[in-house]
Amino acid sequence: MKNYFDVIVIGTGPAGLFSAINIKNKSVLILEKNSKPAKKLLISGAGRCNITNSGDLNHYLTKYSDKKNFVQPSLKEFTNYQLLEYFSKNGLNCYMDKNGKYFPETDDAHDFLNILIDSCNKNRVKINYNSKVIDIKKNDDIFSIETEELIYNAKIVIIGTGGLSYPTTGTTGDGYRFAKKFGHKIIPTRPALTSIKIRDYSYKEIEGISLKKITISKIENNKTISNTGDIVFTRNGFSGPGIIDFSRFLNNDDEILINFSELKGEEIETNILNEMNKNGKVSIKKVLKSTNLPERLLEQFLLNLGIEDDMQISKLSKENRKKIVNEIVAKKLIIDKVNGFNMAMVTAGGVDTKEVNRKSMESKLIENLFFVGEVLDVDGDTGGYNVQFAFSSGYLAAKKINL
């Protein structure tokens, strides 16, 4: 048969490349729409690429929201330590930062990609660039893959096209279209791991200030959902892991509640009252230093409330005391915009995992059709968890194909 391969992989992201690398004794072709491979991998982590994270399997399983059961077999089959060992054996060691994130010792994501492409070459995996897939059909047991130039045929197809995040890298959701053609349900997509803009934002002057272990919450369906993590004040809203990880649950016009302090409101109010009794002449700003918040932030809080920061604590009214406490531990804000796919690290939604075998990544609807990586409805926290799942799911698909 003309242009026939045992396996055709669509996409040169880490999931597609790693599935192809680990397929044994079969002819493998990767079709890539771009002129170069793995564009998104190369820009992740500001060009350094946070490849994975430390921690055991139980730690990992807390990082994928409600997809714990689905991701467990792939993460167990190919762990973070095995991934680090793979790159180490190929001459590239990684280092761990204080947050448990692993980066290449060279701080250059190209070195990860070079190893992957070299492994493809060693395993005789063929890669055709500038080969955008237009359509996929299946007749009897053979898939027919139509590109703009040629039609290819294969017994097995792996879809590793990614999602919709960072569209400048070529992620336009092609995999969803192919999946729907074969009867798969697509969970509505939305940006995930992204920053937010706040309506009537009053912290522009303190852009760049960061806080640790901040709790952000919202009420949804009469239930409070929350996340605790580090946040960063931006020009028009918030970023940082605490916000980014929580963004998958946020929508435009949502009201959120932020506790900027690790202290409870009662503790802050008690500190104020105690200082009132000790030395009424001390300034309110000095008293608030007990919150361990940055001085510029405290000044901004008081400015927003119209309270002079050098006001003597004895002159602070009960009403203003309550306002200060609420400003610090229970600040209500309205989300103007959850930033879109151009800023989102990953895509939430995608191919419904209920229709994919979690032990093999094979479609439950179509034999020999596999889905790996971000095209699936799996989105992990920031910190290397999504890249790890891409590698692990690719490895698991290859293992099934090798049987």
Secondary structure, 3 states (H helix, E strand, C coil): CCCEEEEEEECCCHHHHHHHHCCCCCCEEEECCCCCCCHHHHHHHHHCCCCEECCCHHHHCCCCHHHHHHHHHHHHHCCHHHHHHHHHHCCCCEEECCCCEEEECCCCHHHHHHHHHHHHHHCCCEEECCCCEEEEEEECCEEEEEECCCEEEEEEEEECCCCCCCHHHCCCCHHHHHHHHCCCCEEEEEEECCCEEECCCCCHHHCCCEEEEEEEEEEECCEEEEEEEEEEECCCEEECHHHHHHHHHCCCCCEEEEECCCCCHHHHHHHHHHHHHHCCCCEHHHHHHHHCCCHHHHHHHHHHHCCCCCCEHHHCCHHHHHHHHHHHHCEEEEEEEECCCCCCCEEEEEECHHHECCCCCEECCCCCEEECHHHECCCCCCCCHHHHHHHHHHHHHHHHHHC
